[in-house]
Amino acid sequence: MESSKIDKVEIVDVGSLPELGVVPEYMHAQVIRQDRFGEPKDAYKPEKIKVPEIADDEVLIAVKAAGVNYNCVWASTGYPVDVIKLREIRGEANGDFHIAGSDASGIVWKIGKDVKNVSVGDEIVVLPAHIDPNEPYLAAGGDDMLSTTLRAWGFETNWGSFAQFCKAKHFQCVPKPKHLSWAESSVYMLSGATAYRMLLHHHPHTVKKGDVVLIWGGSGGLGVMGIQLVKRAGGIPVAVVSSDERAEFCKKLGALTINRSNYSHWGALKTAVQDDPAYLEWRKGVKAFNKELLTITGGKAPFIVLEHPGEMTFPTSLFVCDPGGMVITCAGTTGYMASFDLRFLWIFKKRVQGSHGASVEEHTLFNDLVRNKEIEPIVSEVFPYDKIGDSVQKMYDNKHLPGSMAVLVGAKDENEGRS
Ligand SMILES: NC(=O)c1ccc[n+]([C@@H]2O[C@H](COP(=O)([O-])OP(=O)(O)OC[C@H]3O[C@@H](n4cnc5c(N)ncnc54)[C@H](OP(=O)(O)O)[C@@H]3O)[C@@H](O)[C@H]2O)c1
C-alpha cells in the first residue's frame, strides 16, 4: 500500500483493522448522548466518530473485545451522574458525547512520545484506574484510590472501549494473558481488581485461611471474582443468589450458597424500636437468614461481608457479620439509603468500610493472577458489536447469565486471541 493511501484511511468496517499502526480518521463507536439517557437499549447508538488524538503519555488501542460492567449501565442512564456534564463541571470536557466501556482487550496502535512501557503491536488489557501519577500526593507515594486525580476510565473519562479505538494512559496497559481469548481477556479486570482490593487491602480485615466471606450476587461480575479470590486464600465463600440456576453455578466455583428469594425482609430499616411490628418482622427475617447461613458454615459467621446491593441488603449484612468483622461496600445498586441498627456495630465492634476500584499496582497484581491461571475469567455470553445496548440492558434488568458478558469489537469470534 502506498503511504499516501495509508495516511488517508477514512474508516474500516467493524471486525477489521488497517495495517498495524495506521490510524483511520474515523471509527465506529456506540455512543451515549444526553438526549437519550435512559434504558441502555435506547441510550447506545452507533455513530461515526473522529478517532481521538493522544497526549504524550497516552496510548491509542485497537479494541478487540470490550467487557460489560455496571459502569456501562450508570453511564447510559445518566443517573446518579451525568458523566458528560460532570466532565464539563470539572473542566475536563472531551466531546459532547460519551463512549463508555471500562474493560478492554486490544492491540496498542499508537503511542505518545513519552510512552516507554508498551510498543505498537503489543497485546494488552486495559486497567481502569485513570490517575495523574505526577500529582504531588501520588508522586510522594500516596494511594491511587485517594488521589483527587482518580477517574474511572470509560465512565468519568471519555473514549472507553465501546468503539474501534479507545485511549488510555500508558500505565493502564498491562499484558494480555496469552492463554485467553480476546473476549475472555476483556471481562475480568474491573470487577476482579475491585474484589481483590475489597478482600486484601483493608488490614487487618483481609481474607485468610478458614475465614467465611459472604458474597452478595455470587454469580455476578464481582461475585465470580470474589468467590475465586476467597477460595485462593483458603477461605469459605458463601454466595447469595436469587435462583437455583445461579446457586448451581456458584457451587461449581466452590461456594456455599443461599437463595435470597426465600426471604422477604429486604430494604432499609424503618425503625429500630424493638417492639415495633416492622422491627419484629425484619428481625424474624434476618434471624432466619442468619440461621441458614450459620447452618451451612457449621456455625461460623462471616469475617467479611462483600456488599454492593446497598439499601436492600445492608441491614442484613451488618447483622450477620461476625463480631470484629467487616462489612465492605463498593456500591449501592438497589439504593443509597443504607441503614442499619447501630447497636450491632458498636456492641460487636464491627467495621463498615468503603472501597472503590483498585490501585494500578493492585490491578497489575490481579492481572498476574489471571496470567498465572490462578483466577479464571468467566464469560457468560458474547455479543456482537451492534448488540452492545442489548447486553448492557440485560445487566440493568438483572437478566444476565452467570459470569460476565463480553462484546466483540475487532475480534471475529469468541475464541480469537488464544495462543
Ligand atoms: N466502586 C467500584 O469500584 C465498583 C467496581 C465494580 C462494581 N461496582 C458496583 O457493584 C455493583 C455490582 O456490580 P457487578 O459487576 O457485580 O454486577 P452484576 O454482574 O450485575 O452482579 C450484581 C448481582 O447483584 C445481585 N442483586 C441484584 N439485585 C439484588 C438485590 N435486590 N439484593 C441482593 N442482590 C441483588 C444479582 O444477583 P442475584 O439476583 O442472583 O442475587 C446480581 O448478579 C454495581 O453497582 C457496580 O457499579 C463498583
Ligand as a Chemical Component Dictionary entry (heavy atoms), coordinates in Angstrom:
data_LIG
# 
_chem_comp.id                   LIG 
_chem_comp.type                 NON-POLYMER 
_chem_comp.pdbx_formal_charge   0 
_chem_comp.three_letter_code    LIG 
# 
loop_
_chem_comp_atom.comp_id 
_chem_comp_atom.atom_id 
_chem_comp_atom.alt_atom_id 
_chem_comp_atom.type_symbol 
_chem_comp_atom.charge 
_chem_comp_atom.model_Cartn_x 
_chem_comp_atom.model_Cartn_y 
_chem_comp_atom.model_Cartn_z 
_chem_comp_atom.pdbx_ordinal 
LIG N1  N1  N 0  -16.845 1.025   43.182 1  
LIG C1  C1  C 0  -16.278 0.174   42.351 2  
LIG O1  O1  O 0  -15.098 0.250   42.102 3  
LIG C2  C2  C 0  -17.085 -0.908  41.720 4  
LIG C3  C3  C 0  -16.461 -1.870  40.913 5  
LIG C4  C4  C 0  -17.234 -2.919  40.374 6  
LIG C5  C5  C 0  -18.599 -2.926  40.582 7  
LIG N2  N2  N 1  -19.170 -1.941  41.325 8  
LIG C6  C6  C 0  -20.614 -1.908  41.544 9  
LIG O2  O2  O 0  -21.023 -3.132  42.149 10 
LIG C7  C7  C 0  -22.347 -3.435  41.740 11 
LIG C8  C8  C 0  -22.386 -4.864  41.209 12 
LIG O3  O3  O 0  -21.520 -4.989  40.092 13 
LIG P1  P1  P 0  -21.381 -6.381  39.347 14 
LIG O4  O4  O 0  -20.446 -6.179  38.227 15 
LIG O5  O5  O -1 -21.078 -7.453  40.300 16 
LIG O6  O6  O 0  -22.856 -6.523  38.768 17 
LIG P2  P2  P 0  -23.648 -7.821  38.316 18 
LIG O7  O7  O 0  -22.778 -8.709  37.492 19 
LIG O8  O8  O 0  -24.922 -7.337  37.750 20 
LIG O9  O9  O 0  -23.922 -8.581  39.678 21 
LIG C9  C9  C 0  -24.705 -7.972  40.666 22 
LIG C10 C10 C 0  -25.502 -9.019  41.399 23 
LIG O10 O10 O 0  -26.275 -8.372  42.404 24 
LIG C11 C11 C 0  -27.352 -9.210  42.723 25 
LIG N3  N3  N 0  -28.527 -8.437  43.062 26 
LIG C12 C12 C 0  -29.348 -7.744  42.233 27 
LIG N4  N4  N 0  -30.367 -7.212  42.938 28 
LIG C13 C13 C 0  -30.168 -7.577  44.220 29 
LIG C14 C14 C 0  -30.886 -7.344  45.416 30 
LIG N5  N5  N 0  -32.034 -6.652  45.445 31 
LIG N6  N6  N 0  -30.420 -7.881  46.558 32 
LIG C15 C15 C 0  -29.287 -8.620  46.561 33 
LIG N7  N7  N 0  -28.557 -8.875  45.454 34 
LIG C16 C16 C 0  -29.002 -8.348  44.305 35 
LIG C17 C17 C 0  -27.643 -10.064 41.486 36 
LIG O11 O11 O 0  -27.559 -11.416 41.882 37 
LIG P3  P3  P 0  -28.836 -12.236 42.379 38 
LIG O12 O12 O 0  -30.063 -11.628 41.746 39 
LIG O13 O13 O 0  -28.550 -13.617 41.877 40 
LIG O14 O14 O 0  -28.834 -12.153 43.879 41 
LIG C18 C18 C 0  -26.502 -9.748  40.521 42 
LIG O15 O15 O 0  -25.922 -10.909 39.985 43 
LIG C19 C19 C 0  -22.731 -2.369  40.709 44 
LIG O16 O16 O 0  -23.473 -1.364  41.339 45 
LIG C20 C20 C 0  -21.393 -1.808  40.248 46 
LIG O17 O17 O 0  -21.464 -0.476  39.795 47 
LIG C21 C21 C 0  -18.442 -0.949  41.913 48 
# 
loop_
_chem_comp_bond.comp_id 
_chem_comp_bond.atom_id_1 
_chem_comp_bond.atom_id_2 
_chem_comp_bond.value_order 
_chem_comp_bond.pdbx_ordinal 
LIG N1  C1  SING 1  
LIG C1  O1  DOUB 2  
LIG C1  C2  SING 3  
LIG C2  C3  SING 4  
LIG C2  C21 DOUB 5  
LIG C3  C4  DOUB 6  
LIG C4  C5  SING 7  
LIG C5  N2  DOUB 8  
LIG N2  C6  SING 9  
LIG N2  C21 SING 10 
LIG C6  O2  SING 11 
LIG C6  C20 SING 12 
LIG O2  C7  SING 13 
LIG C7  C8  SING 14 
LIG C7  C19 SING 15 
LIG C8  O3  SING 16 
LIG O3  P1  SING 17 
LIG P1  O4  DOUB 18 
LIG P1  O5  SING 19 
LIG P1  O6  SING 20 
LIG O6  P2  SING 21 
LIG P2  O7  DOUB 22 
LIG P2  O8  SING 23 
LIG P2  O9  SING 24 
LIG O9  C9  SING 25 
LIG C9  C10 SING 26 
LIG C10 O10 SING 27 
LIG C10 C18 SING 28 
LIG O10 C11 SING 29 
LIG C11 N3  SING 30 
LIG C11 C17 SING 31 
LIG N3  C12 SING 32 
LIG N3  C16 SING 33 
LIG C12 N4  DOUB 34 
LIG N4  C13 SING 35 
LIG C13 C14 SING 36 
LIG C13 C16 DOUB 37 
LIG C14 N5  SING 38 
LIG C14 N6  DOUB 39 
LIG N6  C15 SING 40 
LIG C15 N7  DOUB 41 
LIG N7  C16 SING 42 
LIG C17 O11 SING 43 
LIG C17 C18 SING 44 
LIG O11 P3  SING 45 
LIG P3  O12 DOUB 46 
LIG P3  O13 SING 47 
LIG P3  O14 SING 48 
LIG C18 O15 SING 49 
LIG C19 O16 SING 50 
LIG C19 C20 SING 51 
LIG C20 O17 SING 52 
# 
